[in-house]
């Protein structure tokens, strides 16, 4: 019984968002829900475990969030990424707080772009030479899938670090 009580105390679930009725409101609310969830997994995770791989692939919490920062910037801001594997690496001098702040900044800038997108069937207004921008609906759906997938990885990694569970 004490073990169950301790596990429940560490669980911080938040339910899926209640949203408006439009497709855009639903997609954006779920994306923001996942973005908040993965950032919360990194916040408060102890050093050096937050940057230490717990699985054979070498994946760690800071690397996941750093990667998603590059994905947000690429998808919504049109920034070029030449080494996707490299986006999973974090400099030794980068603190968890800095990585979280960069992610939140990228999300805020991406949301600024999305605020100007009223037609989900129109291409994202991102500057990128020689490559067509995806339509907003596809971009949001892709980001929900990718962020959700990495949030699931982060759930497992955080539980391996300190037993913390929940969203």
C-alpha angles and dihedrals in degrees: 000000000000089000091054091048091051091049092050091050091057094049114100106178122174118190123241113278125274105229144186120265101258122098091236093053092050095048095045094045092052092046091050090047090055093044091054091046096054094044089052090054090060097042112092095008108140126249131274092016093063087067099031120099114241095181133055093252090067093241118155135172098256091047092053093051093044089052092050089051089059091045092053091048093047097045101042105021099037096237114162119239116195099175113040093174088054091059089072090063123087126198114251091238094054111102122213088248091056093049091049091048092051090049093049090048091052090049092049092050091046090051090051088057092046091050087067094050110093097159115064089196094057123091119261111264095238126138112237123143119228096005127088116232116240120245115267094247092054092045093051093046092047091049092049090052095045097042091046091050093051091043087058090051089049091051090058095042093050092049089051090051102050110346093259113151137174134060 
